Amino acid sequence: MTFREFQHYLDADGRMVNYEAFRESIYYGGVEPSLRKVVWRHLLCVFPEGMQSTFLAGLQSFAFHLA
């Protein structure tokens, strides 16, 4: 999965819109190394379904400062 493909699965607010197709795409095609950190968080439900990208960015920033 490339960044462009990843964006295809997000709506204008950054929420995942087709989770099953997203998982299937990863299963059959893999993920670019630069996207793995974000993709794994979606796969492991670290980011709850329906969470907006603005909140995700704040969450990631907060987690970065804690580490």
N, C-alpha and C positions, 0 to 999 in steps of 0.2 A: 504494500500500500504506500502510495506517495502522499505528500502533503495535499495535493490537489484532490486526490481520491478521498482523503480524510475529510476535507471540507465539504465534499458532496453529501456526507452523512450528517451534517450539521445544518440547522435552520439559521435564519438571519440573527437570532439571539444567541447562537452558539450551543443550542440544545441538540442532543442526539435525536434524530428523527426516525431512523430505521435501524434499530439495534441488531436485529437478526441478520439483515443483509451486511451490516458492518462486521459482525463476527464471522460470517461466511466468507467475506472478502479476505479477511486476515487468515482464516484457516486454509484457503486455497492459494493465496498469493503471498503471504508473509507481510512484513512491515519494514520500511526503511529504518535503519538504526537510529536516525535522528528523531523519529516519532515514537519509538518504543516506550519511553517514559510516560508519555501522555496516553498512548493506546492501552498499555497495561492497566493504568488507573481506571479506564473505562471498563475494560474486561473484568477486572476484579471488583467492580462496583464501589470503588473508592469515591468516585464521583456519582452521586445518586442520579437516577434517571430524571431528566427534566431540569437539571441544574443549568443556569445560564452561564455563558462564557465570562461575563464580567465578574460574577461571583467566583468562578473557577480561577480566574487570574488572581484575585485577591487571596484565595485559599492557597494557591501555589506560592505566592509571594510570602505569605505568613509561614508556610512550611519551610521555605528556603531559609528564612531568618532564624527558625528554631534549630535547624541542623548545624 
